[in-house]
Amino acid sequence: MLKPFFIPQLITSLRFPVLAKVAFVTAITLNLWVNPSLAGDPFRSSEPRKIGDRTEAAFKAIFQQGNYPAAADFLEKALSSEPDEPLAYAMKASLAYGNQDWASLNNYSRQTLETGQKLISSDPLRGNLYSAVGNFLEGAVIITREGTVNGASQAFSRLRKVYEYLGNAEAIAPNDPELNLIRGYMDLLLAVNLPFTSPDQAIERLEKNAAPGYLVDRGIALAYRDLKKYPQALDYVNRALKTTADNPEIYYLKAQILQAQGRNEKSQNLIKEAIANFDKALTKNSQLPASLVKQIEYERKQATQRLQNL
């Protein structure tokens, strides 16, 4: 079963069932006011692509602000005004997962793939890229419907298509920041969970060629967290906080890292700091999915109990 993460829970885990989330992570948006000439493309400083304003606003609401109700409103408008943008359907699929709306998850995953394939003729780079994303999502749908054991064969068949489309995109523009963000997250996901792979190449890909920077920092923090390299994870999550300080999910990620490090080192101070960051995340619970709020509250309770036992 997919872990409660997808896009609404980017921070919660970095395991295979979370595959669908990786795709959305790449949809991050820079503030429209930072560089109006590149509005609509948060990735490229040259040859920018135009992403629909409402789709972009939804990305900003989620990844900069951690505001899911606002994102849902923008996406409803985006589907009618920007029907050819595959990212809008990918985001809708993620919200459907968070709401456990499996029919909508299936529908929007399919539409992500379809719009990605249609885009190939006019924009081969992004068309192939989001054909990969669409297959990624459909693999997640299979795991959700069939379970990890029964659906593994079909899901990995989809994964082969993912890397086929990514290869096509990479042949067009190997240093493209949007491509490298998506590919970097996917590679990290596999490297963290498969013992015969190394995350070093994926981290290098993110650091050298991916954008925007705060999402790069966030992804590497997630990877180091799951690799149990907590000082490095803390360094990168602090970098992400410098540019997304209003996003409660980043405080949640920092709390997870601190709690894990405090448990390993049996440190009351680290556990206390973790609780403080859980509390910061919960100050904006009204803008987070209910399932994510419940998970944060559960992990905070665990941290409190651990502090009492130290």
Secondary structure, DSSP 8 states (H G I E B T S, - for coil): ---TTTTTTTTT--SGGGHHHHHHHTT----TTT-GGGTT-SS-SSS-----HHHHHHHIIIIIT--HHHHHHHHHHHHHH-TT-HHHHHHHHHHHHHTT-HHHHHHHHHHHHHHHHHHTTT-HHHHHHHHHHHHHHHHHHHHHHHHHHHHHHHHHHHHHHHHHHHHHHHHH-TT-HHHHHHHHHHHHHHHHH-TT--SHHHHHHHHHH---HHHHHHHHHHHHHHTT-HHHHHHHHHHHHHH-TT-HHHHHHHHHHHHHHHHHHT-HHHHHHHHHHHHHHHTTGGGS-HHHHHHHHHHHHHHHHHHHH-
